[in-house]
Amino acid sequence: MFDLPFNHTVTIILITVVISFLAFSNQNLMNRLIFWPPAMQKGQYDRFITHGFVHADGMHLLFNMFTLYFFGSIIETFYRQYFYDMGFILFYLGGLIFAILPSYLKHKNDTYWASLGASGAVSAVLFAYILFQPWKLIFVFFIPVPAIIFAILYVAYSIWSGKKGNSNINHSAHLWGAAYGVIVTIIVEPKVLPHFLKALTQLPF
């Protein structure tokens, strides 16, 4: 992965970190970039993208960017084969848009609801990675967990937390981002599905 002339994953991380830190100390900037459905009535459709470059706090930013760093470059090597080397960028931005759409449709008239963070796109990257290496160990709070087991727990937790509805985290975006990552990757390269199914049968233990 280090033979790339430049790395889109690192570029996305740097841009996200800079914008997030600027927004931490500039509430006007935060208000302009966050995903707020009523703003769509003013034609501010850029928020479908910009909300993924601001975060609630340092921990929110750190978790998303570390996840993107560890898995993004691997998925980038796959997607850069498409759309004139811009495949990964389009895949990532598409994840931001697709993951927030269901929430937007649900809350489009809700002036008290807003969302921010790159979690939808990061989920897309993570779950695309799982298609390629389902048994690869992912370190969750320093505990090694097989990627496919983490995926099952991740989906179950997101569904459970979403139903509880007592969190500021947009778990819906996590789920739709994950679905986007899996579906788009299979559409782009159908051979990845039999590869995934075969890999599942090859237990590493």
PAMISE-823670 format. One record per atom (N, C-alpha, C, CB): residue number from 1; residue in one letter; x negated, y, z negated. Coordinates in pm, whole numbers, plus 50000, padded with zeros to 5 digits. Glycine has a CB too. Layout:
N
resi, resn, X, Y, Z
NUM, A, X, Y, Z;
...
This chain:
205
resi, resn, X, Y, Z
1, M, 49918, 49880, 50000;
1, M, 50000, 50000, 50000;
1, M, 49914, 50126, 50000;
1, M, 50093, 50000, 49880;
2, F, 49782, 50111, 49979;
2, F, 49698, 50229, 49966;
2, F, 49635, 50271, 50098;
2, F, 49589, 50202, 49864;
3, D, 49669, 50201, 50209;
3, D, 49615, 50239, 50338;
3, D, 49705, 50338, 50411;
3, D, 49594, 50115, 50424;
4, L, 49812, 50384, 50344;
4, L, 49901, 50482, 50406;
4, L, 49830, 50616, 50416;
4, L, 50032, 50495, 50326;
5, P, 49850, 50691, 50528;
5, P, 49787, 50822, 50540;
5, P, 49833, 50917, 50431;
5, P, 49818, 50882, 50676;
6, F, 49955, 50905, 50389;
6, F, 50004, 50978, 50271;
6, F, 50123, 50900, 50219;
6, F, 50044, 51128, 50306;
7, N, 50157, 50924, 50095;
7, N, 50256, 50841, 50029;
7, N, 50382, 50922, 50000;
7, N, 50199, 50782, 49900;
8, H, 50493, 50883, 50063;
8, H, 50617, 50955, 50042;
8, H, 50669, 50941, 49899;
8, H, 50722, 50906, 50140;
9, T, 50643, 50825, 49838;
9, T, 50688, 50802, 49701;
9, T, 50626, 50904, 49606;
9, T, 50653, 50660, 49656;
10, V, 50496, 50920, 49614;
10, V, 50426, 51016, 49528;
10, V, 50473, 51158, 49557;
10, V, 50273, 51006, 49547;
11, T, 50496, 51188, 49685;
11, T, 50544, 51322, 49723;
11, T, 50680, 51350, 49659;
11, T, 50554, 51334, 49876;
12, I, 50772, 51253, 49664;
12, I, 50904, 51269, 49603;
12, I, 50891, 51290, 49452;
12, I, 50993, 51146, 49631;
13, I, 50803, 51212, 49390;
13, I, 50783, 51223, 49245;
13, I, 50732, 51363, 49209;
13, I, 50684, 51115, 49195;
14, L, 50632, 51412, 49282;
14, L, 50574, 51543, 49252;
14, L, 50678, 51653, 49268;
14, L, 50454, 51570, 49343;
15, I, 50755, 51648, 49377;
15, I, 50858, 51749, 49400;
15, I, 50963, 51744, 49289;
15, I, 50925, 51728, 49538;
16, T, 51004, 51623, 49252;
16, T, 51106, 51607, 49147;
16, T, 51056, 51658, 49013;
16, T, 51146, 51460, 49135;
17, V, 50933, 51627, 48978;
17, V, 50876, 51672, 48851;
17, V, 50869, 51824, 48846;
17, V, 50736, 51611, 48829;
18, V, 50820, 51885, 48953;
18, V, 50806, 52031, 48957;
18, V, 50942, 52099, 48944;
18, V, 50736, 52076, 49087;
19, I, 51040, 52055, 49024;
19, I, 51172, 52117, 49021;
19, I, 51240, 52094, 48887;
19, I, 51260, 52062, 49135;
20, S, 51226, 51973, 48832;
20, S, 51288, 51943, 48702;
20, S, 51232, 52032, 48593;
20, S, 51267, 51796, 48665;
21, F, 51099, 52049, 48590;
21, F, 51038, 52134, 48488;
21, F, 51078, 52280, 48504;
21, F, 50887, 52121, 48491;
22, L, 51089, 52325, 48628;
22, L, 51134, 52462, 48651;
22, L, 51277, 52480, 48600;
22, L, 51126, 52498, 48802;
23, A, 51361, 52378, 48624;
23, A, 51501, 52387, 48581;
23, A, 51517, 52376, 48430;
23, A, 51583, 52278, 48648;
24, F, 51422, 52307, 48362;
24, F, 51427, 52297, 48216;
24, F, 51426, 52436, 48152;
24, F, 51309, 52213, 48164;
25, S, 51351, 52528, 48214;
25, S, 51335, 52661, 48156;
25, S, 51412, 52769, 48232;
25, S, 51187, 52698, 48152;
26, N, 51492, 52727, 48328;
26, N, 51570, 52823, 48407;
26, N, 51711, 52770, 48425;
26, N, 51502, 52850, 48545;
27, Q, 51801, 52811, 48337;
27, Q, 51937, 52758, 48340;
27, Q, 52010, 52793, 48469;
27, Q, 52015, 52809, 48220;
28, N, 51980, 52908, 48526;
28, N, 52044, 52946, 48652;
28, N, 52006, 52850, 48765;
28, N, 52005, 53090, 48691;
29, L, 51879, 52812, 48767;
29, L, 51834, 52714, 48867;
29, L, 51901, 52580, 48844;
29, L, 51681, 52699, 48864;
30, M, 51906, 52537, 48717;
30, M, 51972, 52411, 48684;
30, M, 52118, 52413, 48729;
30, M, 51963, 52385, 48533;
31, N, 52187, 52522, 48700;
31, N, 52329, 52533, 48737;
31, N, 52349, 52529, 48887;
31, N, 52388, 52661, 48681;
32, R, 52252, 52580, 48962;
32, R, 52266, 52582, 49108;
32, R, 52238, 52446, 49171;
32, R, 52173, 52686, 49167;
33, L, 52154, 52366, 49109;
33, L, 52113, 52239, 49170;
33, L, 52194, 52118, 49122;
33, L, 51967, 52215, 49141;
34, I, 52249, 52126, 49002;
34, I, 52322, 52013, 48944;
34, I, 52444, 51979, 49030;
34, I, 52366, 52045, 48799;
35, F, 52489, 51855, 49022;
35, F, 52607, 51816, 49100;
35, F, 52732, 51857, 49022;
35, F, 52608, 51663, 49130;
36, W, 52801, 51957, 49075;
36, W, 52923, 52010, 49013;
36, W, 53031, 52014, 49120;
36, W, 52899, 52153, 48949;
37, P, 53128, 51924, 49116;
37, P, 53226, 51909, 49225;
37, P, 53293, 52037, 49274;
37, P, 53331, 51816, 49182;
38, P, 53339, 52128, 49187;
38, P, 53404, 52250, 49237;
38, P, 53315, 52333, 49331;
38, P, 53447, 52335, 49122;
39, A, 53182, 52316, 49320;
39, A, 53092, 52393, 49407;
39, A, 53108, 52351, 49552;
39, A, 52946, 52374, 49362;
40, M, 53159, 52230, 49576;
40, M, 53179, 52186, 49713;
40, M, 53282, 52273, 49785;
40, M, 53223, 52039, 49715;
41, Q, 53374, 52329, 49709;
41, Q, 53475, 52418, 49767;
41, Q, 53412, 52547, 49817;
41, Q, 53585, 52449, 49666;
42, K, 53290, 52575, 49770;
42, K, 53216, 52693, 49816;
42, K, 53118, 52657, 49928;
42, K, 53141, 52757, 49700;
43, G, 53124, 52532, 49973;
43, G, 53036, 52487, 50080;
43, G, 52897, 52449, 50036;
43, G, 53027, 52592, 50182;
44, Q, 52876, 52428, 49908;
44, Q, 52743, 52394, 49857;
44, Q, 52719, 52243, 49861;
44, Q, 52726, 52447, 49712;
45, Y, 52725, 52188, 49981;
45, Y, 52711, 52044, 49997;
45, Y, 52567, 51996, 49975;
45, Y, 52757, 52002, 50135;
46, D, 52474, 52091, 49969;
46, D, 52336, 52053, 49942;
46, D, 52321, 51990, 49804;
46, D, 52245, 52175, 49953;
47, R, 52419, 52009, 49716;
47, R, 52413, 51951, 49582;
47, R, 52417, 51798, 49586;
47, R, 52528, 52003, 49497;
48, F, 52466, 51740, 49695;
48, F, 52462, 51595, 49709;
48, F, 52317, 51546, 49705;
48, F, 52530, 51550, 49841;
49, I, 52223, 51633, 49745;
49, I, 52081, 51601, 49744;
49, I, 52011, 51662, 49622;
49, I, 52015, 51650, 49872;
50, T, 52037, 51791, 49597;
50, T, 51959, 51862, 49495;
50, T, 51976, 51807, 49354;
50, T, 51997, 52008, 49496;
51, H, 52093, 51744, 49327;
51, H, 52113, 51693, 49191;
51, H, 52012, 51585, 49155;
51, H, 52254, 51637, 49176;
52, G, 51953, 51522, 49255;
52, G, 51856, 51416, 49230;
52, G, 51717, 51468, 49197;
52, G, 51848, 51327, 49349;
53, F, 51699, 51599, 49201;
53, F, 51568, 51657, 49172;
53, F, 51565, 51735, 49042;
53, F, 51526, 51747, 49285;
54, V, 51674, 51726, 48964;
54, V, 51677, 51785, 48830;
54, V, 51721, 51678, 48731;
54, V, 51772, 51910, 48825;
55, H, 51674, 51691, 48607;
55, H, 51703, 51590, 48506;
55, H, 51743, 51655, 48373;
55, H, 51582, 51499, 48486;
56, A, 51807, 51574, 48289;
56, A, 51861, 51626, 48164;
56, A, 51751, 51664, 48064;
56, A, 51952, 51524, 48101;
57, D, 51645, 51583, 48061;
57, D, 51535, 51609, 47969;
57, D, 51411, 51533, 48015;
57, D, 51573, 51570, 47824;
58, G, 51304, 51548, 47940;
58, G, 51179, 51484, 47978;
58, G, 51185, 51333, 47984;
58, G, 51073, 51525, 47884;
59, M, 51257, 51271, 47890;
59, M, 51268, 51125, 47888;
59, M, 51345, 51073, 48009;
59, M, 51335, 51078, 47759;
60, H, 51453, 51143, 48044;
60, H, 51531, 51108, 48162;
60, H, 51443, 51114, 48287;
60, H, 51653, 51204, 48177;
61, L, 51364, 51220, 48298;
61, L, 51273, 51237, 48412;
61, L, 51165, 51130, 48412;
61, L, 51209, 51376, 48408;
62, L, 51106, 51105, 48296;
62, L, 50997, 51009, 48285;
62, L, 51042, 50869, 48325;
62, L, 50941, 51007, 48144;
63, F, 51156, 50827, 48274;
63, F, 51207, 50691, 48304;
63, F, 51230, 50674, 48453;
63, F, 51337, 50664, 48227;
64, N, 51297, 50771, 48515;
64, N, 51325, 50759, 48658;
64, N, 51198, 50762, 48743;
64, N, 51418, 50871, 48702;
65, M, 51106, 50852, 48710;
65, M, 50986, 50865, 48793;
65, M, 50889, 50749, 48775;
65, M, 50916, 50996, 48762;
66, F, 50880, 50693, 48655;
66, F, 50795, 50576, 48635;
66, F, 50852, 50457, 48713;
66, F, 50784, 50542, 48484;
67, T, 50982, 50440, 48709;
67, T, 51045, 50332, 48785;
67, T, 51021, 50350, 48934;
67, T, 51196, 50325, 48755;
68, L, 51038, 50473, 48982;
68, L, 51016, 50500, 49123;
68, L, 50870, 50477, 49161;
68, L, 51056, 50643, 49157;
69, Y, 50778, 50515, 49073;
69, Y, 50637, 50498, 49103;
69, Y, 50599, 50350, 49118;
69, Y, 50552, 50563, 48993;
70, F, 50648, 50267, 49027;
70, F, 50608, 50125, 49027;
70, F, 50670, 50046, 49142;
70, F, 50646, 50061, 48896;
71, F, 50788, 50086, 49189;
71, F, 50856, 50007, 49291;
71, F, 50873, 50080, 49424;
71, F, 50990, 49965, 49241;
72, G, 50859, 50211, 49421;
72, G, 50881, 50289, 49543;
72, G, 50782, 50260, 49654;
72, G, 50877, 50432, 49511;
73, S, 50653, 50252, 49620;
73, S, 50551, 50233, 49723;
73, S, 50569, 50101, 49797;
73, S, 50413, 50240, 49661;
74, I, 50614, 50000, 49725;
74, I, 50635, 49868, 49787;
74, I, 50750, 49874, 49886;
74, I, 50662, 49761, 49680;
75, I, 50860, 49936, 49848;
75, I, 50974, 49949, 49938;
75, I, 50940, 50047, 50051;
75, I, 51099, 49996, 49861;
76, E, 50857, 50145, 50022;
76, E, 50816, 50240, 50125;
76, E, 50743, 50171, 50240;
76, E, 50727, 50348, 50065;
77, T, 50657, 50074, 50208;
77, T, 50585, 50003, 50314;
77, T, 50680, 49932, 50409;
77, T, 50487, 49903, 50253;
78, F, 50797, 49892, 50357;
78, F, 50898, 49828, 50441;
78, F, 50973, 49932, 50524;
78, F, 50998, 49747, 50355;
79, Y, 51023, 50036, 50460;
79, Y, 51110, 50133, 50528;
79, Y, 51036, 50229, 50620;
79, Y, 51186, 50212, 50426;
80, R, 50907, 50244, 50601;
80, R, 50834, 50336, 50689;
80, R, 50821, 50281, 50830;
80, R, 50697, 50365, 50632;
81, Q, 50860, 50159, 50851;
81, Q, 50858, 50102, 50986;
81, Q, 50969, 50161, 51074;
81, Q, 50872, 49951, 50980;
82, Y, 51064, 50230, 51011;
82, Y, 51185, 50273, 51081;
82, Y, 51196, 50427, 51085;
82, Y, 51308, 50214, 51014;
83, F, 51270, 50473, 51183;
83, F, 51302, 50616, 51198;
83, F, 51176, 50703, 51199;
83, F, 51393, 50661, 51084;
84, Y, 51080, 50662, 51284;
84, Y, 50961, 50743, 51307;
84, Y, 50885, 50775, 51178;
84, Y, 50999, 50871, 51378;
85, D, 50868, 50673, 51096;
85, D, 50791, 50684, 50972;
85, D, 50866, 50757, 50860;
85, D, 50662, 50755, 50999;
86, M, 50991, 50795, 50888;
86, M, 51069, 50867, 50788;
86, M, 51173, 50777, 50722;
86, M, 51137, 50987, 50852;
87, G, 51164, 50647, 50743;
87, G, 51265, 50554, 50694;
87, G, 51284, 50558, 50544;
87, G, 51230, 50418, 50734;
88, F, 51175, 50567, 50469;
88, F, 51188, 50565, 50323;
88, F, 51252, 50693, 50272;
88, F, 51051, 50546, 50258;
89, I, 51214, 50806, 50331;
89, I, 51275, 50933, 50290;
89, I, 51425, 50929, 50313;
89, I, 51212, 51051, 50368;
90, L, 51467, 50882, 50431;
90, L, 51610, 50875, 50462;
90, L, 51681, 50775, 50372;
90, L, 51630, 50836, 50609;
91, F, 51615, 50663, 50343;
91, F, 51672, 50563, 50252;
91, F, 51693, 50622, 50113;
91, F, 51581, 50439, 50244;
92, Y, 51595, 50695, 50064;
92, Y, 51601, 50754, 49931;
92, Y, 51710, 50861, 49922;
92, Y, 51466, 50814, 49893;
93, L, 51711, 50953, 50017;
93, L, 51812, 51059, 50017;
93, L, 51951, 51001, 50037;
93, L, 51781, 51162, 50126;
94, G, 51961, 50898, 50120;
94, G, 52089, 50831, 50140;
94, G, 52139, 50769, 50011;
94, G, 52077, 50724, 50249;
95, G, 52046, 50718, 49929;
95, G, 52083, 50661, 49800;
95, G, 52141, 50766, 49707;
95, G, 51964, 50596, 49735;
96, L, 52083, 50886, 49707;
96, L, 52135, 50995, 49625;
96, L, 52279, 51027, 49663;
96, L, 52048, 51120, 49639;
97, I, 52304, 51036, 49794;
97, I, 52437, 51073, 49843;
97, I, 52538, 50962, 49817;
97, I, 52431, 51105, 49993;
98, F, 52504, 50840, 49856;
98, F, 52598, 50728, 49845;
98, F, 52634, 50701, 49699;
98, F, 52537, 50602, 49907;
99, A, 52536, 50711, 49609;
99, A, 52559, 50678, 49469;
99, A, 52653, 50777, 49400;
99, A, 52428, 50672, 49394;
100, I, 52651, 50903, 49445;
100, I, 52733, 51005, 49378;
100, I, 52872, 51018, 49440;
100, I, 52662, 51139, 49384;
101, L, 52892, 50965, 49559;
101, L, 53020, 50982, 49629;
101, L, 53141, 50933, 49548;
101, L, 53016, 50909, 49760;
102, P, 53140, 50811, 49492;
102, P, 53257, 50766, 49414;
102, P, 53288, 50858, 49296;
102, P, 53233, 50624, 49363;
103, S, 53184, 50907, 49229;
103, S, 53205, 50999, 49117;
103, S, 53265, 51130, 49166;
103, S, 53073, 51026, 49043;
104, Y, 53218, 51176, 49281;
104, Y, 53271, 51300, 49338;
104, Y, 53420, 51286, 49370;
104, Y, 53194, 51339, 49464;
105, L, 53456, 51175, 49432;
105, L, 53597, 51154, 49467;
105, L, 53685, 51146, 49343;
105, L, 53612, 51026, 49550;
106, K, 53629, 51091, 49236;
106, K, 53705, 51078, 49110;
106, K, 53716, 51211, 49036;
106, K, 53638, 50975, 49019;
107, H, 53613, 51295, 49046;
107, H, 53608, 51417, 48964;
107, H, 53610, 51545, 49047;
107, H, 53483, 51415, 48878;
108, K, 53649, 51538, 49173;
108, K, 53634, 51654, 49262;
108, K, 53711, 51777, 49217;
108, K, 53678, 51618, 49400;
109, N, 53811, 51759, 49132;
109, N, 53886, 51873, 49080;
109, N, 53861, 51899, 48932;
109, N, 54035, 51852, 49103;
110, D, 53758, 51835, 48879;
110, D, 53727, 51844, 48737;
110, D, 53616, 51947, 48715;
110, D, 53685, 51706, 48680;
111, T, 53651, 52062, 48660;
111, T, 53553, 52168, 48638;
111, T, 53462, 52141, 48518;
111, T, 53623, 52300, 48618;
112, Y, 53495, 52040, 48438;
112, Y, 53417, 52008, 48319;
112, Y, 53321, 51892, 48340;
112, Y, 53509, 51977, 48204;
113, W, 53316, 51838, 48461;
113, W, 53229, 51723, 48488;
113, W, 53113, 51765, 48577;
113, W, 53309, 51608, 48555;
114, A, 52996, 51711, 48546;
114, A, 52878, 51737, 48628;
114, A, 52784, 51618, 48616;
114, A, 52806, 51869, 48584;
115, S, 52691, 51608, 48708;
115, S, 52598, 51495, 48706;
115, S, 52463, 51543, 48760;
115, S, 52652, 51375, 48791;
116, L, 52357, 51480, 48715;
116, L, 52224, 51514, 48763;
116, L, 52131, 51395, 48746;
116, L, 52169, 51636, 48688;
117, G, 52020, 51399, 48817;
117, G, 51920, 51293, 48804;
117, G, 51908, 51206, 48927;
117, G, 51953, 51207, 48687;
118, A, 51793, 51141, 48937;
118, A, 51761, 51058, 49054;
118, A, 51801, 50913, 49036;
118, A, 51612, 51067, 49084;
119, S, 51878, 50881, 48932;
119, S, 51905, 50741, 48898;
119, S, 51967, 50661, 49011;
119, S, 51994, 50736, 48778;
120, G, 52058, 50722, 49088;
120, G, 52122, 50649, 49197;
120, G, 52022, 50603, 49300;
120, G, 52228, 50734, 49263;
121, A, 51934, 50693, 49343;
121, A, 51833, 50659, 49443;
121, A, 51729, 50564, 49386;
121, A, 51765, 50786, 49497;
122, V, 51692, 50584, 49260;
122, V, 51594, 50496, 49196;
122, V, 51651, 50355, 49182;
122, V, 51553, 50552, 49057;
123, S, 51779, 50344, 49151;
123, S, 51845, 50213, 49146;
123, S, 51841, 50146, 49282;
123, S, 51991, 50226, 49097;
124, A, 51860, 50224, 49387;
124, A, 51856, 50170, 49523;
124, A, 51718, 50111, 49552;
124, A, 51890, 50280, 49628;
125, V, 51614, 50182, 49514;
125, V, 51477, 50135, 49535;
125, V, 51451, 50009, 49454;
125, V, 51376, 50243, 49497;
126, L, 51491, 50009, 49328;
126, L, 51468, 49894, 49240;
126, L, 51537, 49768, 49291;
126, L, 51516, 49926, 49099;
127, F, 51662, 49782, 49332;
127, F, 51737, 49664, 49376;
127, F, 51694, 49618, 49515;
127, F, 51885, 49693, 49376;
128, A, 51645, 49708, 49598;
128, A, 51587, 49666, 49725;
128, A, 51462, 49583, 49698;
128, A, 51553, 49789, 49815;
129, Y, 51384, 49624, 49600;
129, Y, 51264, 49551, 49561;
129, Y, 51298, 49409, 49516;
129, Y, 51189, 49626, 49449;
130, I, 51407, 49396, 49441;
130, I, 51448, 49265, 49389;
130, I, 51477, 49167, 49502;
130, I, 51571, 49280, 49300;
131, L, 51525, 49216, 49616;
131, L, 51550, 49129, 49731;
131, L, 51420, 49063, 49779;
131, L, 51614, 49208, 49846;
132, F, 51311, 49133, 49767;
132, F, 51183, 49082, 49815;
132, F, 51112, 48994, 49711;
132, F, 51092, 49198, 49855;
133, Q, 51121, 49032, 49584;
133, Q, 51050, 48958, 49479;
133, Q, 51139, 48942, 49356;
133, Q, 50918, 49030, 49441;
134, P, 51239, 48853, 49365;
134, P, 51336, 48840, 49255;
134, P, 51278, 48792, 49124;
134, P, 51444, 48747, 49295;
135, W, 51168, 48718, 49129;
135, W, 51112, 48663, 49005;
135, W, 50992, 48743, 48954;
135, W, 51071, 48519, 49026;
136, K, 50962, 48852, 49022;
136, K, 50851, 48936, 48976;
136, K, 50884, 48993, 48839;
136, K, 50821, 49051, 49078;
137, L, 50786, 48993, 48750;
137, L, 50810, 49042, 48615;
137, L, 50816, 49195, 48612;
137, L, 50702, 48992, 48519;
138, I, 50923, 49247, 48552;
138, I, 50938, 49390, 48528;
138, I, 50922, 49413, 48379;
138, I, 51077, 49442, 48580;
139, F, 50840, 49509, 48342;
139, F, 50818, 49535, 48200;
139, F, 50917, 49640, 48151;
139, F, 50672, 49581, 48174;
140, V, 51013, 49595, 48070;
140, V, 51117, 49681, 48013;
140, V, 51082, 49705, 47867;
140, V, 51260, 49617, 48029;
141, F, 51041, 49827, 47835;
141, F, 50995, 49858, 47700;
141, F, 50888, 49759, 47657;
141, F, 51113, 49855, 47600;
142, F, 50795, 49734, 47751;
142, F, 50679, 49647, 47730;
142, F, 50714, 49500, 47717;
142, F, 50605, 49691, 47606;
143, I, 50838, 49464, 47746;
143, I, 50880, 49323, 47744;
143, I, 50893, 49273, 47887;
143, I, 51016, 49306, 47666;
144, P, 50822, 49165, 47925;
144, P, 50830, 49114, 48063;
144, P, 50964, 49045, 48089;
144, P, 50714, 49017, 48089;
145, V, 51034, 49090, 48192;
145, V, 51163, 49033, 48230;
145, V, 51163, 49008, 48381;
145, V, 51282, 49129, 48189;
146, P, 51200, 48888, 48428;
146, P, 51210, 48864, 48573;
146, P, 51306, 48964, 48637;
146, P, 51256, 48720, 48601;
147, A, 51270, 49014, 48755;
147, A, 51347, 49119, 48822;
147, A, 51494, 49082, 48838;
147, A, 51287, 49148, 48957;
148, I, 51524, 48958, 48875;
148, I, 51662, 48918, 48898;
148, I, 51741, 48915, 48767;
148, I, 51667, 48781, 48967;
149, I, 51677, 48875, 48658;
149, I, 51743, 48876, 48527;
149, I, 51771, 49020, 48485;
149, I, 51657, 48804, 48420;
150, F, 51674, 49106, 48507;
150, F, 51693, 49248, 48476;
150, F, 51811, 49304, 48557;
150, F, 51565, 49327, 48505;
151, A, 51822, 49265, 48684;
151, A, 51930, 49314, 48769;
151, A, 52066, 49276, 48712;
151, A, 51916, 49259, 48912;
152, I, 52079, 49152, 48668;
152, I, 52206, 49104, 48611;
152, I, 52239, 49182, 48484;
152, I, 52199, 48953, 48581;
153, L, 52141, 49197, 48397;
153, L, 52163, 49271, 48272;
153, L, 52192, 49418, 48299;
153, L, 52040, 49258, 48181;
154, Y, 52126, 49474, 48397;
154, Y, 52143, 49615, 48434;
154, Y, 52286, 49640, 48481;
154, Y, 52043, 49655, 48544;
155, V, 52336, 49553, 48569;
155, V, 52472, 49569, 48621;
155, V, 52573, 49550, 48508;
155, V, 52498, 49467, 48735;
156, A, 52553, 49448, 48425;
156, A, 52646, 49421, 48315;
156, A, 52651, 49539, 48218;
156, A, 52606, 49293, 48241;
157, Y, 52533, 49592, 48185;
157, Y, 52527, 49706, 48093;
157, Y, 52594, 49830, 48152;
157, Y, 52381, 49737, 48056;
158, S, 52571, 49855, 48281;
158, S, 52629, 49972, 48346;
158, S, 52781, 49963, 48349;
158, S, 52575, 49986, 48488;
159, I, 52834, 49844, 48377;
159, I, 52980, 49825, 48380;
159, I, 53037, 49845, 48240;
159, I, 53016, 49685, 48434;
160, W, 52972, 49785, 48142;
160, W, 53019, 49796, 48003;
160, W, 53015, 49940, 47954;
160, W, 52934, 49706, 47910;
161, S, 52903, 50008, 47977;
161, S, 52889, 50147, 47932;
161, S, 52985, 50239, 48007;
161, S, 52746, 50195, 47951;
162, G, 53005, 50213, 48136;
162, G, 53097, 50294, 48213;
162, G, 53239, 50284, 48162;
162, G, 53093, 50254, 48358;
163, K, 53280, 50165, 48118;
163, K, 53415, 50146, 48065;
163, K, 53431, 50212, 47929;
163, K, 53447, 49998, 48054;
164, K, 53323, 50217, 47850;
164, K, 53330, 50282, 47720;
164, K, 53351, 50432, 47737;
164, K, 53202, 50254, 47639;
165, G, 53283, 50488, 47836;
165, G, 53304, 50628, 47870;
165, G, 53261, 50728, 47764;
165, G, 53445, 50650, 47899;
166, N, 53172, 50689, 47674;
166, N, 53130, 50782, 47569;
166, N, 52985, 50824, 47586;
166, N, 53149, 50719, 47432;
167, S, 52937, 50822, 47711;
167, S, 52799, 50858, 47740;
167, S, 52795, 50963, 47849;
167, S, 52718, 50734, 47781;
168, N, 52694, 51049, 47844;
168, N, 52676, 51150, 47948;
168, N, 52607, 51094, 48071;
168, N, 52598, 51267, 47894;
169, I, 52564, 50969, 48063;
169, I, 52495, 50905, 48175;
169, I, 52597, 50859, 48279;
169, I, 52409, 50786, 48127;
170, N, 52569, 50886, 48406;
170, N, 52659, 50847, 48513;
170, N, 52628, 50703, 48555;
170, N, 52648, 50944, 48634;
171, H, 52685, 50606, 48484;
171, H, 52658, 50466, 48513;
171, H, 52715, 50424, 48648;
171, H, 52715, 50378, 48403;
172, S, 52818, 50490, 48693;
172, S, 52874, 50461, 48825;
172, S, 52769, 50482, 48933;
172, S, 52996, 50550, 48852;
173, A, 52689, 50588, 48921;
173, A, 52584, 50616, 49019;
173, A, 52479, 50506, 49018;
173, A, 52519, 50752, 48990;
174, H, 52451, 50450, 48901;
174, H, 52356, 50339, 48893;
174, H, 52405, 50220, 48975;
174, H, 52334, 50297, 48745;
175, L, 52532, 50186, 48956;
175, L, 52589, 50069, 49024;
175, L, 52598, 50090, 49174;
175, L, 52727, 50038, 48968;
176, W, 52648, 50206, 49217;
176, W, 52661, 50231, 49360;
176, W, 52526, 50248, 49426;
176, W, 52746, 50355, 49384;
177, G, 52429, 50302, 49354;
177, G, 52294, 50310, 49407;
177, G, 52234, 50172, 49428;
177, G, 52206, 50393, 49315;
178, A, 52256, 50084, 49330;
178, A, 52207, 49947, 49341;
178, A, 52271, 49876, 49461;
178, A, 52236, 49868, 49211;
179, A, 52402, 49892, 49476;
179, A, 52472, 49830, 49588;
179, A, 52420, 49884, 49721;
179, A, 52624, 49855, 49578;
180, Y, 52398, 50013, 49727;
180, Y, 52344, 50076, 49848;
180, Y, 52208, 50017, 49883;
180, Y, 52332, 50229, 49829;
181, G, 52119, 50004, 49784;
181, G, 51987, 49951, 49809;
181, G, 51989, 49811, 49867;
181, G, 51908, 49952, 49684;
182, V, 52077, 49728, 49813;
182, V, 52087, 49589, 49860;
182, V, 52149, 49583, 50000;
182, V, 52171, 49505, 49762;
183, I, 52261, 49650, 50018;
183, I, 52335, 49642, 50144;
183, I, 52257, 49700, 50262;
183, I, 52468, 49714, 50131;
184, V, 52200, 49819, 50242;
184, V, 52127, 49884, 50351;
184, V, 52004, 49805, 50389;
184, V, 52087, 50027, 50311;
185, T, 51934, 49750, 50291;
185, T, 51813, 49672, 50320;
185, T, 51847, 49547, 50400;
185, T, 51741, 49634, 50190;
186, I, 51957, 49482, 50366;
186, I, 51999, 49363, 50440;
186, I, 52043, 49399, 50581;
186, I, 52113, 49290, 50366;
187, I, 52111, 49512, 50597;
187, I, 52153, 49557, 50730;
187, I, 52031, 49588, 50817;
187, I, 52245, 49683, 50720;
188, V, 51933, 49657, 50759;
188, V, 51814, 49694, 50833;
188, V, 51733, 49571, 50872;
188, V, 51728, 49790, 50751;
189, E, 51722, 49475, 50780;
189, E, 51647, 49352, 50808;
189, E, 51724, 49232, 50752;
189, E, 51504, 49358, 50747;
190, P, 51813, 49172, 50834;
190, P, 51896, 49060, 50787;
190, P, 51815, 48942, 50733;
190, P, 51984, 49012, 50900;
191, K, 51691, 48927, 50779;
191, K, 51610, 48813, 50734;
191, K, 51578, 48820, 50585;
191, K, 51482, 48807, 50814;
192, V, 51596, 48938, 50526;
192, V, 51563, 48951, 50385;
192, V, 51660, 48873, 50297;
192, V, 51562, 49099, 50344;
193, L, 51783, 48850, 50346;
193, L, 51881, 48776, 50267;
193, L, 51843, 48629, 50251;
193, L, 52019, 48787, 50330;
194, P, 51813, 48556, 50362;
194, P, 51767, 48417, 50342;
194, P, 51635, 48411, 50264;
194, P, 51749, 48347, 50476;
195, H, 51550, 48511, 50282;
195, H, 51425, 48516, 50204;
195, H, 51457, 48525, 50055;
195, H, 51336, 48636, 50247;
196, F, 51553, 48610, 50020;
196, F, 51593, 48628, 49880;
196, F, 51652, 48499, 49825;
196, F, 51694, 48743, 49867;
197, L, 51742, 48437, 49900;
197, L, 51806, 48313, 49854;
197, L, 51704, 48201, 49837;
197, L, 51916, 48270, 49952;
198, K, 51609, 48192, 49929;
198, K, 51506, 48091, 49917;
198, K, 51417, 48118, 49796;
198, K, 51421, 48084, 50043;
199, A, 51383, 48246, 49777;
199, A, 51296, 48282, 49665;
199, A, 51363, 48251, 49532;
199, A, 51261, 48431, 49671;
200, L, 51495, 48263, 49527;
200, L, 51568, 48234, 49402;
200, L, 51548, 48088, 49360;
200, L, 51718, 48263, 49419;
201, T, 51536, 47999, 49458;
201, T, 51523, 47855, 49427;
201, T, 51382, 47819, 49387;
201, T, 51565, 47772, 49547;
202, Q, 51288, 47908, 49412;
202, Q, 51148, 47880, 49380;
202, Q, 51114, 47939, 49242;
202, Q, 51053, 47938, 49490;
203, L, 51160, 47870, 49141;
203, L, 51139, 47917, 49005;
203, L, 50990, 47919, 48972;
203, L, 51215, 47827, 48905;
204, P, 50945, 48026, 48909;
204, P, 50802, 48036, 48875;
204, P, 50764, 47960, 48750;
204, P, 50764, 48179, 48860;
205, F, 50862, 47891, 48690;
205, F, 50833, 47817, 48567;
205, F, 50899, 47680, 48573;
205, F, 50883, 47895, 48441;
